Amino acid sequence: MMFNALLLLWISGHILFLSYLIRLNILLRIFVNISIIIIFSIIYLVKPLSYDLVIYDEYLKGGTVYPKDIGFILLQYIILKVPTENKIEIISGFLGILIVIIAFYLVKGKNVEKLTSTVAIMLGSVYFVLSTGNALRQGFSSVFLILSYLYMFESKIKSVLFLFLASSFHSSAPIFYMFFLVTYLVQNISFNDRLYLETGKFIKKIKGRTIIFKYSVVFLWVLYIFSIVSIVGLFFIRFTDFEHYLDFVLEEGRMKPVYKIIPVAFMFFLSEYFVTQSNSFTSQSTEFKRLRLLRFYLFILLLSLLPHKSFAEAWSRILFFYFCVDAYMLVCLKVRNIYDRLYFSLVNFSNGFYINAINVLTGGFYTSVINALTG
């Protein structure tokens, strides 16, 4: 009954995002945002511990720490000094606050409506649920990875510093950073990055002629490249510290990647359509455009690795970071016209139905049912 009530609240909160499809005055928007925040806050306050949080909680209640990743270890030692039994809840809450603070940092408007909207978006994101309800270490790492990626364009020193912070919480951070470098080089060598950020179009000058590539052409071209890279990487990863990822077998109650990619792909193409149709694209923030590029390449990587069953666990970690980028894109979005409203409303609404989040809220019950029905 607890899980059903949480699921009902979760879906109800996301239905409220559909109100953005109509033009509401600022007071009504603030009221909707606060209502959403209250609903999601109730969920996070009453939701029982699940998955990795149960393991971390056992360590902390035993007076010791989960012995992996130096940043997470140090954080646990600090929390051990706090005179309370709810130590893992404090760590989870701290991560949630950090996620929202980074969102505030990326948001250009600082008015009440935008700030409440930002909190509502983040609390209702799949990323927030997975981070605070299961993948704490990768949650902390992803926050610093986002900053590392964005600072790559502004300050290489800050970018590397945030990479070190990210790596101290999860060992996958350097792999993602290498991915950032590859996408950065592919984009800048193949196309004019500045023109893309200004126009949203893939542009290349060849022998003095300016050529504009269609989105579908670029998508297939880059998909082909990353498919080859993933196959080559499948071989070379056996000689690195990350070889153990090839031996992971999905645990009982975990959904197969092929079922996860269907709603992700649908919303990816739908949201991209809205962005390309929006005549306010050029007014979107640079952060939004750069995160959109990163999401584009992450989606291609997900498709490239999908056929490799041995990459199922690594694939899930990439999907987690995809949800992270998707969430921060939403808070950076400037809602100016009907296509922006469609993007904002439907993407937020869809977050209420991703099995990844529902899995954490219900303790994996619905995933087990689906796996049983699909064999």
N, C-alpha and C positions, 0 to 999 in steps of 0.2 A: 504493500500500500504506500509506503514511503517513497519508493522509486516511481510509482505511477503518479503520485502527487507532484514530485519534482519534475517529471517529464511534462506534465500538464502545465505547470508554471513556466517551464522553459519554452515550450511552444507558444504559450500565451504572450510572453514577453516579446517574442519575435514577430508575432502577428501585429503588434502595435507599431512596428517599423513600417508597415504598409501605409500608415497614415501620412507618411512623407510623399505618397503619390499625389496627394492633393495639396493645394496651397494653404498652409496654415499660418496664422499670424504668429509672431515670435513668442507670445505668452503661451499659446497652445502648444507650440513645439517644445518649449521648456517643460510644460506640464507632462507631455508625452515622454520626454526624456527622463524626467524624475520618476515617473511611474515605472518605466522600464528598469531604471537603476534599482528601485525598491524591490521589484520582483526578482531580479537576478541576485541581489544582495541576500534575500531570504534563502534562495537556493544554496548559495555558497556558505551561509551560516549554519544551515541544518544538514547539509549533505555529509554523510559518513565518509570516513577515509576509504580509499580504494587503491588497488594496484600497488605501485611503488611506494606510495605514502605509508602504507601499512608496514612495509619493510623498514623504511626510515624511522617510523615511530617506534618500532620494537628496539632498534639500536639506541635511540635517544632515551627511551624509558629504562633501558638497561644501563644507562650512564656512560655509554660509549658512542662512537660516531660511525657512520657508514664510510668504510675506508676506500673511497674512490674520488679522485679529482680534488686537488689541493684547495681550490677556492671553496668548494662545497664542504670540505673537511673543516677549514678554518671557520666558516659560517656556523657549522654545527657546534664547534667548541665554544663559540660566543654564546649561542642559544642555550647551551648546557648550563651556563651561569645564571640564566633567568629562572627565578623561583616559581615555576608553574609546570603543570603536567602536560599542557597543550603545546609542547615545543614544536612539533612538526606543523601545527596550525599556524604558529607564529612565522615560521619560515615560508609557508605557502602564502600567508597574508602579505608578508614583506615582498615576495615576488610579484604578487598581484598589484601592490602599490607601485613597484618599480616599473611594471609594464605600462601602467596608466601615466606615470610621470614622463616616460619616454614619449608616449603619445602626445602629452601636453607640449613637450619640447618641439615636436614635429608640426603641431598645429599652428597656423599663422594667426588666425583670429583668436582673441583671448576674451571674447564676450561670454556672458553666462550661457546663452543658447549653444554656442560652439563647444564650450567646456563640458556642459551636461551631455551633449550629443557624443562627445569623445568618450566619456566614461561609459555611456550606454553601449556604444559600439564595442568597446574593449571587453566589457563584462559579458556581452552576448556573443563574442567571437568563439569559434572552435578553438582557436589558439589559446585563449585565456583558460578555457576549461581543461584542455590537455596539459597546459603548463602547471596550473595550480592544483589540479586534481590527479596528476599522474607523473608527468615528465619534469620534475622539479629541476634537475640538473640541466637538461637541455633547455628548459624555460629560461633559466638565468643566462645560459650561454647565448641563446638566440637574441636576447635583448641587446647584449654587447655586440653581437654579430651585425645586427641592423645598423648600429652606429658605426661599426667598422666599415661596412659597405658604403654608407653615405659619405663618410669622411675620406674614403678612397679618392673621391673627386675633388676634395678640398685640401686635406692635410694628410699626407702619407704617414707622418709620425703618429698622429692621433689614431689613424686607422690601424696601425700596427699595435699600438697600446691597447686599444679595445679588443683586438684579436687575442692578445695575451690574456686579458681578463676573461674573454669568452672561453679560451682553451683551459683556463683554470677550473671551469665548471663542467666542461664536457670535451672529451678527446676528439669528437667529430669536428670541432671548430676549424682546425687547420685545413681539413678537406673542403669545407664550405668556402674557406678563404681562397683556396686554389681555384675553386669553381668561380668565385668572383673575378679572379684574375683572368681566367680563360674567357669568360663572357665579356669582360672589359676589353680584352685584346681583340676578340672576334668582332665586337661591335665597332671598335675604333679603326681596325684595319679594313673591315669590309664595307662599313658605311660611315657617314659623317654623324658622329654622336651629337654634336651641337645642333645640327639641322633636325635630327630626329626629335630632340627635346623641344625644339621650337615648333615643329610642324606635325609630329606624330607620324611622319612618313619615312620609310627607309630610302635614303638618298645616297647615290654614289656618282662621283665624277670619273668618267672613263674617257681618256683622250680628249679632255676639254669639254666633253658633253655631259650634261647633268641628266642622270637616269634615275627615275623613281620606280622602285620595286614594289609590287603588290604585296600585301601582308601575307597572302597564301603562299606566294612564291618563296618569300623569306622563311616562312614557317617550315615548309618542306625542305628547304635547303639546309637550315640549321638543324632540323630533326635528323637529316641524313648524317651530318657531321657528328652530332652527339651520339648517334647510334653506333658509329664506328669507334668513337672515343670510349663508349661504355663497354664495347666488346674487348677493346685493347686493355682497358682498365681492369676488366674481369680477370685478365691474365696477370697483369703486373701487381695487382693488389695482394696476390699470394706471397709476395716478397716484402711486404710491409707489416707494420704493427697492427694493421687492421684486417689481417687475414682471417681472424676469428669471425668476422661478419659473414663469411662464406659458409660457415658451419651452423649458423643460426637456423633453427626450425621454429616456425610459428607455434606458439603455445595454444593450448585448447582455449577457445573463447575469443581468439583473435580472428578478425575478418581478413580474407584474402585480398591482396592489392587490386586484383581485377574488379572486385565489387566496389572498392573505395574510389577508383578512378572515374567511374561512370558519372556520379553527381558532380565531382570536381571538374571533369571535362565539360559537362553541360554548362555549368556556371561560368567557367573560364571563357568559353566562346560567347556566351550571352553577354557577359560583362564587357568583353572586348568589343562586341558590336555596339553596345551603348556608348563606350568611350569614343570609338571612331565616328559615330554619328553625332556626337555632341559638338556643337559649334563653339563651345567654350574651351575646347581642348588646349588652345594656346594660352589660356589664362590659368590653367592648372599649375600647381606649384612644381618646382624642379624636383622636389622630393617624391611627389606622386609619380612623375614621369620616369624617374630612375628606378623606383620600386616596381613600376609596371614592367620595365625592361627586365628586371631581375625575375619577376614572376613569370614572364614569358619564357625565359631560359630554364627556370626551374620546372615548368610544366613540360617542356621538351625533354628534360632529363628524366622526369617521371615516366614519360612514354617510352623513352629509350631503354630504361631499365626494367620495364614491366614484364618482358618475356623471360627475364632471368630469375628463376625461382629462388636461387641461392642468395639473391639480393633482397629478399622480402623484408628483412629487418632493417637494412640500410634504406630501402625504399620508404619505409614508414617514417624514418627520421627525416628524409628529404621532404615528405609530405607534411610533416610537422612544421618544418621551416617555411614551406609554401603557405600554410595557414597563417603563419606569423607575418609574412610579407603581405598577404591578402588583407589582414586586419589593419595593418598600418597604412595600407593604400586607402582604405575606407576613411580613416580619420584625416587623411591629407586631401581627400576629394572636396572640391569646391562645388556645391550644388547650385547651378546657375539656370538650368533649363530642364525640360521634360526628360531628356535622356540621362542627365545627371541624377534626377530624382528616381528614374527607373533603376539605374545602377545602384544607387544608395539603398533604396527600399528592398529590391529583390535579392540583392546579395546578403544584406542583413537578415532578411526573412529566411533565406535558404540555410543560414547558419543554425537555425533551430531544428533542422532535419538531418544533419550529417550524423551518420551512425557513429563516427569517431567520438563526438561529444556525448551522444546518447549512451554510448558504451560506458563512459566514465560515470555518468549520472546514475545509471541503472546497474552498475556492477557487472556489465557484460551480458546481462540476461538476453537482450534482444539480438545481440550478435550471435549468441549460442543458438538461438532459434533459427536465425537466417542460415547459419552454417549447416544446421541439421536438415533444413528444408532443401538446401542446394547440394548437399552431400559433400 
